[in-house]
């Protein structure tokens, strides 16, 4: 660890969180490649979590007048319940492969909102944030990340740009506290991981203050366009993370004739996937 490394992490935190602020999400996913390159994969989870823990309070203070507390009251009970259930399931099984389907959903936001031209594709209700918080927190624990998957719900509820950014930050901050508690209990916040997280968090905090004027000057159409583009990019990154599994499935199919595997003696056909294509699963551990 040296000052050059810490400075590069701060720059990475600044750039990704500036995009995060003006597009309401995706910063964590965009930061993963930089953190992996500069620190190694083992530090990614604690560094990203600590970055969010530092960056989100600054964003909450910057946009404190824009928080929709009615959404927070509906979202947090489900998110806390889902996070607790996910933490228990995390110890028994992982489901990173579900990121393929979440990724496809995120890419579909381009069509759902017609590149940002459409304000809503349906009319969401306030109480929907309760089950949404439960499901998203549960899936986040099982998969590691679900990206900005909730942006569609916020937009279809009618949240304006500052409200979306501010309210998401409050909700994320509470779940970040839970994750930091878990990481601390597991000893994941060693000296280096703490220094790395503080460096990226410092950059993220500065980015929020720098990007706030940009967000205020953006029109609703420009903001929606930025949101759906970052949703699509996040979806592509999530699918790419599972490329080993996709390649394994591709080679299992008879690509010469496009046929599925031949039937076994019991009259059923099975997709045979290498055990290490699903890292962290019960059968692969």
C-alpha positions as a Markdown table, in Angstrom:
| # | Residue | x | y | z |
|---|---|---|---|---|
| 1 | Unk | 0.0 | 0.0 | 0.0 |
| 2 | Unk | 1.4 | 3.4 | -1.0 |
| 3 | Unk | 0.1 | 7.0 | -1.5 |
| 4 | Unk | -0.1 | 6.5 | -5.3 |
| 5 | Unk | -2.4 | 3.5 | -4.8 |
| 6 | Unk | -4.6 | 5.5 | -2.3 |
| 7 | Unk | -4.7 | 8.5 | -4.7 |
| 8 | Unk | -5.8 | 6.3 | -7.6 |
| 9 | Unk | -8.6 | 4.8 | -5.4 |
| 10 | Unk | -9.8 | 8.3 | -4.4 |
| 11 | Unk | -9.9 | 9.2 | -8.1 |
| 12 | Unk | -11.8 | 6.0 | -8.9 |
| 13 | Unk | -14.3 | 6.8 | -6.1 |
| 14 | Unk | -14.7 | 10.3 | -7.3 |
| 15 | Unk | -15.5 | 9.4 | -10.9 |
| 16 | Unk | -17.8 | 6.5 | -10.2 |
| 17 | Unk | -19.7 | 8.4 | -7.5 |
| 18 | Unk | -20.1 | 11.4 | -9.7 |
| 19 | Unk | -21.9 | 9.2 | -12.2 |
| 20 | Unk | -23.7 | 7.5 | -9.3 |
| 21 | Unk | -25.1 | 10.9 | -8.3 |
| 22 | Unk | -26.3 | 12.1 | -11.7 |
| 23 | Unk | -27.8 | 8.7 | -12.6 |
| 24 | Unk | -29.1 | 7.4 | -9.2 |
| 25 | Unk | -27.0 | 4.3 | -9.0 |
| 26 | Unk | -24.5 | 1.9 | -10.5 |
| 27 | Unk | -21.5 | 3.4 | -8.8 |
| 28 | Unk | -20.7 | 0.3 | -6.8 |
| 29 | Unk | -20.7 | -1.9 | -9.9 |
| 30 | Unk | -18.6 | 0.6 | -11.8 |
| 31 | Unk | -16.1 | 0.8 | -8.9 |
| 32 | Unk | -15.6 | -3.0 | -8.7 |
| 33 | Unk | -13.1 | -3.3 | -11.6 |
| 34 | Unk | -11.0 | -0.4 | -10.3 |
| 35 | Unk | -10.9 | -1.8 | -6.8 |
| 36 | Unk | -10.1 | -5.3 | -8.0 |
| 37 | Unk | -7.2 | -4.0 | -10.2 |
| 38 | Unk | -5.7 | -1.8 | -7.5 |
| 39 | Unk | -6.3 | -3.9 | -4.4 |
| 40 | Unk | -7.2 | -7.5 | -5.4 |
| 41 | Unk | -10.6 | -9.2 | -5.3 |
| 42 | Unk | -10.5 | -10.0 | -1.6 |
| 43 | Unk | -10.9 | -6.4 | -0.6 |
| 44 | Unk | -13.8 | -5.5 | -3.0 |
| 45 | Unk | -16.7 | -6.2 | -0.7 |
| 46 | Unk | -15.5 | -4.3 | 2.4 |
| 47 | Unk | -14.1 | -1.4 | 0.3 |
| 48 | Unk | -17.3 | -0.9 | -1.7 |
| 49 | Unk | -19.4 | -1.1 | 1.5 |
| 50 | Unk | -17.2 | 1.4 | 3.4 |
| 51 | Unk | -17.2 | 3.7 | 0.3 |
| 52 | Unk | -21.0 | 3.7 | 0.4 |
| 53 | Unk | -21.1 | 4.2 | 4.2 |
| 54 | Unk | -19.0 | 7.4 | 3.8 |
| 55 | Unk | -20.5 | 8.6 | 0.5 |
| 56 | Unk | -24.2 | 8.2 | 1.4 |
| 57 | Unk | -24.3 | 10.4 | 4.5 |
| 58 | Unk | -22.7 | 13.2 | 2.6 |
| 59 | Unk | -25.3 | 12.8 | -0.1 |
| 60 | Unk | -28.1 | 12.7 | 2.4 |
| 61 | Unk | -26.9 | 16.0 | 3.9 |
| 62 | Unk | -26.6 | 17.5 | 0.5 |
| 63 | Unk | -30.1 | 16.5 | -0.5 |
| 64 | Unk | -31.7 | 16.4 | 2.9 |
| 65 | Unk | -34.7 | 18.6 | 1.8 |
| 66 | Unk | -35.5 | 16.1 | -1.0 |
| 67 | Unk | -35.8 | 12.8 | 1.0 |
| 68 | Unk | -39.3 | 11.2 | 0.6 |
| 69 | Unk | -39.7 | 9.8 | 4.2 |
| 70 | Unk | -42.9 | 8.0 | 3.2 |
| 71 | Unk | -40.9 | 5.8 | 0.9 |
| 72 | Unk | -38.3 | 5.2 | 3.6 |
| 73 | Unk | -41.0 | 4.1 | 6.1 |
| 74 | Unk | -42.3 | 1.5 | 3.7 |
| 75 | Unk | -39.0 | 0.4 | 2.3 |
| 76 | Unk | -36.8 | -0.2 | 5.4 |
| 77 | Unk | -39.0 | -2.8 | 7.2 |
| 78 | Unk | -38.9 | -5.0 | 4.2 |
| 79 | Unk | -35.2 | -4.3 | 3.5 |
| 80 | Unk | -34.1 | -5.1 | 7.1 |
| 81 | Unk | -36.2 | -8.3 | 7.1 |
| 82 | Unk | -34.8 | -9.4 | 3.7 |
| 83 | Unk | -31.3 | -8.6 | 4.7 |
| 84 | Unk | -31.6 | -10.7 | 7.9 |
| 85 | Unk | -33.0 | -13.6 | 5.9 |
| 86 | Unk | -30.4 | -13.2 | 3.2 |
| 87 | Unk | -27.6 | -13.2 | 5.8 |
| 88 | Unk | -28.8 | -16.6 | 7.1 |
| 89 | Unk | -29.2 | -18.0 | 3.5 |
| 90 | Unk | -25.8 | -16.6 | 2.6 |
| 91 | Unk | -24.2 | -19.1 | 4.9 |
| 92 | Unk | -25.9 | -22.0 | 3.2 |
| 93 | Unk | -26.0 | -21.1 | -0.5 |
| 94 | Unk | -25.2 | -18.4 | -3.0 |
| 95 | Unk | -27.0 | -17.6 | -6.2 |
| 96 | Unk | -24.8 | -15.3 | -8.2 |
| 97 | Unk | -26.1 | -16.9 | -11.4 |
| 98 | Unk | -29.4 | -15.0 | -10.9 |
| 99 | Unk | -27.4 | -11.9 | -11.9 |
| 100 | Unk | -27.9 | -13.0 | -15.5 |
| 101 | Unk | -31.7 | -12.4 | -15.2 |
| 102 | Unk | -31.3 | -9.2 | -13.1 |
| 103 | Unk | -28.9 | -8.0 | -15.8 |
| 104 | Unk | -31.4 | -8.7 | -18.6 |
| 105 | Unk | -34.0 | -6.8 | -16.6 |
| 106 | Unk | -31.7 | -3.8 | -16.2 |
| 107 | Unk | -30.9 | -3.7 | -19.9 |
| 108 | Unk | -34.6 | -3.8 | -20.6 |
| 109 | Unk | -35.0 | -0.4 | -19.0 |
| 110 | Unk | -33.8 | 1.2 | -22.2 |
| 111 | Unk | -37.0 | -0.1 | -23.9 |
| 112 | Unk | -39.2 | 0.3 | -20.8 |
| 113 | Unk | -38.6 | 4.1 | -20.7 |
| 114 | Unk | -37.8 | 4.5 | -24.4 |
| 115 | Unk | -34.3 | 5.8 | -23.6 |
| 116 | Unk | -35.7 | 8.3 | -21.1 |
| 117 | Unk | -38.5 | 9.7 | -23.3 |
| 118 | Unk | -41.2 | 8.0 | -21.3 |
| 119 | Unk | -41.8 | 9.3 | -17.7 |
| 120 | Unk | -43.5 | 6.1 | -16.6 |
| 121 | Unk | -44.3 | 2.6 | -17.9 |
| 122 | Unk | -46.8 | 1.9 | -15.1 |
| 123 | Unk | -48.1 | 3.6 | -12.0 |
| 124 | Unk | -46.4 | 2.3 | -8.9 |
| 125 | Unk | -48.0 | 2.4 | -5.5 |
| 126 | Unk | -46.3 | 3.5 | -2.3 |
| 127 | Unk | -46.8 | 0.1 | -0.5 |
| 128 | Unk | -45.0 | -1.7 | -3.3 |
| 129 | Unk | -41.7 | -0.5 | -1.7 |
| 130 | Unk | -42.3 | -2.9 | 1.3 |
| 131 | Unk | -42.1 | -6.1 | -0.8 |
| 132 | Unk | -39.5 | -4.5 | -3.1 |
| 133 | Unk | -37.2 | -3.9 | -0.2 |
| 134 | Unk | -37.7 | -7.4 | 1.1 |
| 135 | Unk | -37.0 | -9.0 | -2.3 |
| 136 | Unk | -34.1 | -6.8 | -3.3 |
| 137 | Unk | -32.3 | -7.1 | 0.1 |
| 138 | Unk | -32.7 | -10.9 | 0.0 |
| 139 | Unk | -31.4 | -11.2 | -3.6 |
| 140 | Unk | -28.6 | -8.8 | -2.8 |
| 141 | Unk | -27.4 | -11.0 | 0.0 |
| 142 | Unk | -27.6 | -14.1 | -2.2 |
| 143 | Unk | -26.0 | -12.6 | -5.3 |
| 144 | Unk | -23.6 | -10.0 | -3.9 |
| 145 | Unk | -25.2 | -7.1 | -5.8 |
| 146 | Unk | -28.4 | -6.4 | -7.7 |
| 147 | Unk | -27.3 | -3.1 | -9.3 |
| 148 | Unk | -29.8 | -0.1 | -9.6 |
| 149 | Unk | -32.7 | -2.5 | -10.0 |
| 150 | Unk | -35.1 | -0.3 | -7.9 |
| 151 | Unk | -34.7 | 2.7 | -10.1 |
| 152 | Unk | -37.6 | 1.6 | -12.3 |
| 153 | Unk | -39.9 | 1.5 | -9.3 |
| 154 | Unk | -38.9 | 5.0 | -8.2 |
| 155 | Unk | -39.4 | 6.4 | -11.6 |
| 156 | Unk | -42.8 | 4.7 | -12.0 |
| 157 | Unk | -43.8 | 6.0 | -8.6 |
| 158 | Unk | -43.1 | 9.5 | -9.9 |
| 159 | Unk | -40.1 | 10.4 | -7.9 |
| 160 | Unk | -38.3 | 13.4 | -9.3 |
| 161 | Unk | -34.5 | 13.3 | -9.7 |
| 162 | Unk | -33.4 | 14.9 | -6.4 |
| 163 | Unk | -35.9 | 12.8 | -4.5 |
| 164 | Unk | -34.8 | 9.6 | -6.1 |
| 165 | Unk | -31.1 | 10.2 | -5.3 |
| 166 | Unk | -31.8 | 11.4 | -1.7 |
| 167 | Unk | -34.3 | 8.7 | -0.8 |
| 168 | Unk | -32.2 | 5.9 | -2.2 |
| 169 | Unk | -29.2 | 7.2 | -0.2 |
| 170 | Unk | -31.1 | 7.0 | 3.1 |
| 171 | Unk | -32.3 | 3.4 | 2.4 |
| 172 | Unk | -28.8 | 2.3 | 1.3 |
| 173 | Unk | -27.2 | 3.9 | 4.4 |
| 174 | Unk | -29.2 | 1.8 | 6.8 |
| 175 | Unk | -28.4 | -1.5 | 4.9 |
| 176 | Unk | -24.7 | -0.4 | 4.8 |
| 177 | Unk | -24.6 | -0.2 | 8.5 |
| 178 | Unk | -25.8 | -3.8 | 8.7 |
| 179 | Unk | -23.2 | -4.9 | 6.2 |
| 180 | Unk | -20.4 | -3.1 | 8.0 |
| 181 | Unk | -21.4 | -4.8 | 11.2 |
| 182 | Unk | -21.2 | -8.2 | 9.6 |
| 183 | Unk | -17.8 | -7.4 | 7.9 |
| 184 | Unk | -16.4 | -6.2 | 11.2 |
| 185 | Unk | -17.5 | -9.3 | 13.0 |
| 186 | Unk | -15.9 | -11.4 | 10.3 |
| 187 | Unk | -12.6 | -9.4 | 10.6 |
| 188 | Unk | -12.8 | -8.2 | 7.0 |
| 189 | Unk | -11.9 | -4.7 | 7.9 |
| 190 | Unk | -8.2 | -5.1 | 8.4 |
| 191 | Unk | -5.8 | -2.2 | 8.2 |
| 192 | Unk | -5.4 | -2.2 | 4.4 |
| 193 | Unk | -9.1 | -2.7 | 3.6 |
| 194 | Unk | -9.9 | 0.1 | 6.0 |
| 195 | Unk | -7.4 | 2.5 | 4.3 |
| 196 | Unk | -8.6 | 1.5 | 0.8 |
| 197 | Unk | -12.2 | 2.1 | 1.8 |
| 198 | Unk | -11.4 | 5.5 | 3.4 |
| 199 | Unk | -9.6 | 6.5 | 0.2 |
| 200 | Unk | -12.5 | 5.6 | -2.1 |
| 201 | Unk | -15.0 | 7.0 | 0.4 |
| 202 | Unk | -13.2 | 10.4 | 0.4 |
| 203 | Unk | -13.4 | 10.5 | -3.4 |
| 204 | Unk | -17.1 | 9.6 | -3.2 |
| 205 | Unk | -17.9 | 12.3 | -0.7 |
| 206 | Unk | -16.2 | 15.0 | -2.8 |
| 207 | Unk | -18.0 | 13.7 | -5.9 |
| 208 | Unk | -21.4 | 14.1 | -4.3 |
| 209 | Unk | -20.7 | 17.8 | -3.6 |
| 210 | Unk | -19.3 | 18.3 | -7.1 |
| 211 | Unk | -22.1 | 16.5 | -8.9 |
| 212 | Unk | -25.0 | 18.1 | -7.0 |
| 213 | Unk | -25.0 | 21.3 | -9.2 |
| 214 | Unk | -24.9 | 19.1 | -12.3 |
| 215 | Unk | -27.9 | 17.2 | -11.2 |
| 216 | Unk | -29.9 | 20.3 | -10.4 |
| 217 | Unk | -29.2 | 21.7 | -13.9 |
| 218 | Unk | -30.4 | 18.5 | -15.6 |
| 219 | Unk | -33.9 | 18.3 | -17.0 |
| 220 | Unk | -36.2 | 15.4 | -16.1 |
| 221 | Unk | -35.6 | 13.9 | -19.5 |
| 222 | Unk | -31.8 | 14.1 | -19.3 |
| 223 | Unk | -31.9 | 12.5 | -15.8 |
| 224 | Unk | -34.1 | 9.6 | -17.0 |
| 225 | Unk | -31.8 | 9.1 | -19.9 |
| 226 | Unk | -28.8 | 8.9 | -17.6 |
| 227 | Unk | -30.6 | 6.6 | -15.3 |
| 228 | Unk | -31.6 | 4.1 | -18.0 |
| 229 | Unk | -28.2 | 4.1 | -19.6 |
| 230 | Unk | -26.5 | 3.4 | -16.3 |
| 231 | Unk | -29.1 | 0.7 | -15.6 |
| 232 | Unk | -28.2 | -0.9 | -18.9 |
| 233 | Unk | -24.5 | -0.7 | -18.4 |
| 234 | Unk | -24.9 | -2.2 | -14.9 |
| 235 | Unk | -26.9 | -5.0 | -16.4 |
| 236 | Unk | -24.1 | -5.7 | -18.9 |
| 237 | Unk | -21.5 | -5.8 | -16.2 |
| 238 | Unk | -23.6 | -8.2 | -14.1 |
| 239 | Unk | -24.0 | -10.6 | -17.1 |
| 240 | Unk | -20.3 | -10.4 | -17.9 |
| 241 | Unk | -19.5 | -11.4 | -14.3 |
| 242 | Unk | -21.3 | -14.7 | -15.1 |
| 243 | Unk | -19.7 | -15.3 | -18.5 |
| 244 | Unk | -18.0 | -18.6 | -17.2 |
| 245 | Unk | -21.5 | -20.0 | -16.5 |
| 246 | Unk | -22.9 | -18.8 | -19.9 |
| 247 | Unk | -19.9 | -20.3 | -21.8 |
| 248 | Unk | -20.5 | -23.6 | -19.9 |
| 249 | Unk | -24.2 | -23.6 | -20.8 |
| 250 | Unk | -23.3 | -22.8 | -24.4 |
| 251 | Unk | -20.9 | -25.7 | -24.8 |
| 252 | Unk | -23.4 | -28.1 | -23.2 |
| 253 | Unk | -25.8 | -27.6 | -26.1 |
| 254 | Unk | -25.0 | -29.3 | -29.4 |
| 255 | Unk | -24.1 | -26.2 | -31.3 |
| 256 | Unk | -23.8 | -28.0 | -34.6 |
| 257 | Unk | -27.5 | -28.8 | -34.7 |
| 258 | Unk | -28.8 | -26.6 | -31.9 |
| 259 | Unk | -30.0 | -29.7 | -30.1 |
| 260 | Unk | -30.4 | -30.2 | -26.4 |
| 261 | Unk | -28.6 | -33.1 | -24.7 |
| 262 | Unk | -29.7 | -36.6 | -25.5 |
| 263 | Unk | -32.2 | -38.4 | -23.3 |
| 264 | Unk | -30.9 | -40.6 | -20.5 |
| 265 | Unk | -32.3 | -44.1 | -19.8 |
| 266 | Unk | -35.1 | -42.6 | -17.7 |
| 267 | Unk | -36.3 | -40.6 | -20.7 |
| 268 | Unk | -35.2 | -37.2 | -19.4 |
| 269 | Unk | -32.5 | -34.9 | -20.7 |
| 270 | Unk | -30.2 | -33.0 | -18.4 |
| 271 | Unk | -28.0 | -29.9 | -18.8 |
| 272 | Unk | -24.6 | -30.9 | -17.4 |
| 273 | Unk | -22.7 | -28.0 | -15.9 |
| 274 | Unk | -19.2 | -28.1 | -14.4 |
| 275 | Unk | -19.4 | -27.8 | -10.6 |
| 276 | Unk | -17.0 | -24.8 | -10.6 |
| 277 | Unk | -19.2 | -22.9 | -13.0 |
| 278 | Unk | -21.5 | -22.0 | -10.0 |
| 279 | Unk | -19.0 | -20.7 | -7.4 |
| 280 | Unk | -20.3 | -20.7 | -3.8 |
| 281 | Unk | -23.2 | -23.0 | -4.5 |
| 282 | Unk | -23.9 | -25.9 | -2.2 |
| 283 | Unk | -22.8 | -28.5 | -4.7 |
| 284 | Unk | -19.8 | -26.5 | -5.8 |
| 285 | Unk | -18.4 | -25.9 | -2.3 |
